[in-house]
Amino acid sequence: MRFLLLLCIGLISLVSCNSLPKDSAVGTNPDNWTEKVEVAMPKADKVVDEQHGAEVWFAIGAVANSGDLPANGVAQAHYFEDGSYLQNLKVNIERPENGFFYEGWLVDGESWVSLGHLQSHFGDARHAVQFRQVQDLRSYLQVRVTWEKDDGDPAPGDVVAEGLLKVTKR
């Protein structure tokens, strides 16, 4: 009887270790734990997104730390013929402490638009956020990453990394 009880506990432990998290990160394929990255890629002589049509504008820029915390990354922005804006922001930066997170922003002068929380799908320094909006944000060429306390305050926190998008013809 004791052996049967230990065997059941062992099997339950194994099953729970191999179960998928209920909240799999967006962009992560739980079948093989690979990250799905949606990027508009050139086909033949132009870039066409299956959902949004032809790309009419593209910008790219490096992102680097703006203080003592080491960070580097890249931001890519696309604007499509249907009026959709797509921003991919990837930043290598140390994981935030519990109760804190990083947030991506597009900035045009005094106006800030949140891209959302950066996620670390693999639990390491790689952080990313993808933002899609039917809105013309082509004038927002500054990209910033802020260190945020998870307190519900929507205002931007301290800037830890930033970059400038450069409009590029392709």
Secondary structure, DSSP 8 states (H G I E B T S, - for coil): -HHHHHHHHHHHHHHHHHS--TT--TTEETTTTEE------EETTEEEETTTEEEEEEEEEEEEESSSS-EEEEEEEEEETTSEEEEEEEEEE----TTEEEEEEEEETTEEEEEEE-B-TTSSSEEEEEEEEES--TT--EEEEEEEESSS--S--EEEEEEE-EE---
